[in-house]
């Protein structure tokens, strides 16, 4: 595929910029061959020929990132920073603006651990597996909060507000102090890191005056080159249960019961309620159940559920901490769950020193990749797109949302993988829209489906917390209070910090003046 | 089920191996760091390959039929549901070590 240049950039100017980049990172860390461009494309996209990178650069230090940013300003090269680029379902390593140069931070793998305080200071190339191996090798009793796809970066995940399943599951809320290269090449440390030599950078979030950590989350205001993130202490015991609920309607009492237990503090983890397909599409393919294109009827769903012992809904609940505390709390949890008459309750127990059973690691900080097997639901080339509106923690509203979504899935002939993830006071209605990239007719329906889902949710006040590249502008437009005042604020900040608009133009719908005509394309 | 094209890669598309004077990296260690999360026990790649090959050899390290060219192409162009990997993440030198290890060169 021919290279795609961003607006205003000529091949001659780009060649000069590449030579300048090579002087900073070395020729072996500049990737501009056609094969290189392909490796930054989004394999799970509806159309992976969109959002094409022009090249990649792999710096190994914050100083190199600063120099790259200054060169980008000189030659007006749009940059797209990635930590490890494993944001499958939301864009992988691909840039929003085609022709951007990917700043690939995957070689920045610094790890420092403050064992006593449970703080990891990480560079963005550190993956969940890297950190897990580091802790295991040194027998450091700290646990990660891992997402369902743990292939990616710890910091990258927190910077995109990814979630895990332990009491530390809201990963972005565990960030405590960032080191950031600004769009002009300046280097800033947030929070206590702004005080040279302060031993409290990873211990107190706010510093003095305005606190900026979240300013650099899901934004294009800087490149995070280092961050502190809190890790939980390995508990003495993890006790809990896997719960299956029989009927669609059981979603409402399940959410209301778990929500109340969480607000009371009985349950401190971040559980996710998933439907039968969320488990079945990992364990099997569609053709195990029906011929090509045939609908998944109620009888088929019943057969799938019977085969794998699934309810319509399932959730894993876990209590963490001292044995005496979790043993005392468990009967309270059990009583509350039995009151809503589940199909089954399967107790689980792990004590410090026990091996962690396959499939159980997600609740105990062990990275995993097997949930991505859902990309093979159609048996060939697949993938998934995330659609994840934020909702109140209400069983009634969640059930209504589910029914609306389900009717859209049926209208378009798609299979509904749906879940509801608990935040502190919210739910995230995570839809993994399963793709069949071997079927062009199928793929043509995906974009209209996604846009219908966005409109449906917005009609009830629900908008997404995170979006694939194809939908960043659409989602930004749903934040529309006072004629999109938030977007106007974001873009005022953007233009002040980044007047040439070189850093991740279009990220989260934030377009600098220099590339404003690209909005919505 | 559609068969994934696991045996039909166009080897002509393989990028040239890196020309380097540096010693070969330890393939097993590099494989563990770059590939193990999906291609060892309980990984996505192992789970999906178990649907297509003898499950006893679903873990790549147990395969006897992999060639260096095949491994290089699979990594750089992706295969089945596996995305492609950039040279930023896996350098050519690291990929050489992985490919030689999986192809069991010299063994």
HADDOCK unambig.tbl for C-alpha pairs under 7 A between the chains (distance, minus, plus):
assign (segid A and resid 29 and name CA) (segid B and resid 88 and name CA) 6.86 0.50 0.50
assign (segid A and resid 36 and name CA) (segid B and resid 86 and name CA) 6.40 0.50 0.50
assign (segid A and resid 39 and name CA) (segid B and resid 76 and name CA) 6.66 0.50 0.50
assign (segid A and resid 39 and name CA) (segid B and resid 84 and name CA) 5.39 0.50 0.50
assign (segid A and resid 39 and name CA) (segid B and resid 85 and name CA) 5.69 0.50 0.50
assign (segid A and resid 39 and name CA) (segid B and resid 86 and name CA) 4.92 0.50 0.50
assign (segid A and resid 40 and name CA) (segid B and resid 86 and name CA) 6.68 0.50 0.50
assign (segid A and resid 43 and name CA) (segid B and resid 83 and name CA) 5.99 0.50 0.50
assign (segid A and resid 58 and name CA) (segid B and resid 88 and name CA) 5.48 0.50 0.50
assign (segid A and resid 104 and name CA) (segid B and resid 88 and name CA) 6.31 0.50 0.50
assign (segid A and resid 106 and name CA) (segid B and resid 88 and name CA) 6.63 0.50 0.50
assign (segid A and resid 106 and name CA) (segid B and resid 89 and name CA) 5.62 0.50 0.50
assign (segid A and resid 107 and name CA) (segid B and resid 88 and name CA) 6.97 0.50 0.50
assign (segid A and resid 107 and name CA) (segid B and resid 89 and name CA) 6.69 0.50 0.50
assign (segid A and resid 287 and name CA) (segid B and resid 1 and name CA) 5.67 0.50 0.50
assign (segid A and resid 358 and name CA) (segid B and resid 42 and name CA) 6.98 0.50 0.50
assign (segid A and resid 368 and name CA) (segid B and resid 43 and name CA) 6.92 0.50 0.50
assign (segid A and resid 369 and name CA) (segid B and resid 37 and name CA) 6.70 0.50 0.50
assign (segid A and resid 369 and name CA) (segid B and resid 38 and name CA) 6.15 0.50 0.50
assign (segid A and resid 369 and name CA) (segid B and resid 43 and name CA) 5.44 0.50 0.50
assign (segid A and resid 369 and name CA) (segid B and resid 44 and name CA) 5.22 0.50 0.50
assign (segid A and resid 370 and name CA) (segid B and resid 42 and name CA) 6.32 0.50 0.50
assign (segid A and resid 370 and name CA) (segid B and resid 43 and name CA) 5.05 0.50 0.50
assign (segid A and resid 370 and name CA) (segid B and resid 44 and name CA) 4.08 0.50 0.50
assign (segid A and resid 370 and name CA) (segid B and resid 47 and name CA) 7.00 0.50 0.50
assign (segid A and resid 372 and name CA) (segid B and resid 44 and name CA) 6.13 0.50 0.50
assign (segid A and resid 373 and name CA) (segid B and resid 44 and name CA) 5.54 0.50 0.50
assign (segid A and resid 373 and name CA) (segid B and resid 48 and name CA) 6.57 0.50 0.50
assign (segid A and resid 375 and name CA) (segid B and resid 81 and name CA) 6.49 0.50 0.50
assign (segid A and resid 376 and name CA) (segid B and resid 81 and name CA) 6.63 0.50 0.50
assign (segid A and resid 379 and name CA) (segid B and resid 1 and name CA) 5.03 0.50 0.50
assign (segid A and resid 379 and name CA) (segid B and resid 2 and name CA) 5.29 0.50 0.50
assign (segid A and resid 380 and name CA) (segid B and resid 2 and name CA) 5.22 0.50 0.50
assign (segid A and resid 380 and name CA) (segid B and resid 3 and name CA) 6.31 0.50 0.50
assign (segid A and resid 380 and name CA) (segid B and resid 4 and name CA) 5.44 0.50 0.50
assign (segid A and resid 380 and name CA) (segid B and resid 80 and name CA) 6.61 0.50 0.50
assign (segid A and resid 381 and name CA) (segid B and resid 80 and name CA) 5.65 0.50 0.50
assign (segid A and resid 381 and name CA) (segid B and resid 81 and name CA) 5.69 0.50 0.50
assign (segid A and resid 382 and name CA) (segid B and resid 81 and name CA) 6.20 0.50 0.50
